[in-house]
Amino acid sequence: MRKIQICSILIKSSNFADSIPQFLIIPRLKKLIQKDSTYFEPYNSLVDLLMLSGKESDPIGYINQAFRRELSRIVDKNGNWPDGLKWSII
């Protein structure tokens, strides 16, 4: 998990992102998402890069995927929201 966070922070850094071509970063972000689909920073970075590259349908798919995964962590099996959220869930 810590390695994923560090990679994601480096990718978000403008100097780092500018020095590596997007075609190298995008597959690595997808790999990070496969490795830990509940850590959402790689989704944000991937969507940003895909939008900048002009691929309109791909970012929407990743946004929907991230929202569905996050909601599944919050709602119960019937889709009901809890009465309150603990700080650890948010």
N, C-alpha and C positions, 0 to 999 in steps of 0.2 A: 504494500500500500504506500509506504513512504517513497519508494522508487517512482511510482506512478505520479505522486504529488510533485516530486522534484522535476520530472520530465515535463509535466504540464506547466509548471511555473516557468521553466526555461523556454518552452514553446511560446508562452504568452509574452515573454520579454521581446520588445520590438527589435533590439539589436540582434538577438539570437534568431528570431524568425526571419529577419531580412537576410541573414547570411546563409540560410539553408533553403533550397528550392522547395516550393509547396508540394511537388510530386514526391518528395522524400518524407515530408512531415505528415501528409494525409494518411498514408498507409500505417505509419507508426501510431497515430492517434486511434485509428480503427483497431489496431492490435491492443492498445491500452484499454479500449472499451470492451473488447472481448475478454481481456484478462480480469477486469473488475467493472462490471456493468452498473454497479451501484455508486461508483465515484463519478460525479457529473462534470467535473472540470474538463476532461477530454472532449465531452460532447460540445461544450461551449467553444472550445478552440477549433474543433473540427467544423462546426457550423459556420464560424467566422471565416475560416479559410475557404470553405466551399462557396459561401456567398460572394467572397471577393473574387473567386475564380469564375463566377458567372453561372455556376451549376445551380439552377433554381429548385429542381425537384429533390435533389439529394439532401440539402439542409433541412427541408421540411420533414423528410422521413426520419432523420436523426433527432429532430426536436420532438416529434411525436413519440418516438421510441423512448427518449429520456423522460418525457412527461408520464407515459404509461408505467414505466418502471418505478418512478418516484411515487406516483399515486398508489401503486400496489403495495408500497411500504406503509402508506398512511391509512387507507380505507380497509374495512373488513371484507370478508369474502362475499358479502352481499352488496358491496359498493357504498356502504354507509360511512360517513365521516365520524370520527370520535367526538365526544363532547368537548374535549380539550386536547391540545398537543403538548407533549413534554418537549423541553428545549432540545433534548438529544435527538428527537425525530426531525426537527427542523434543521 
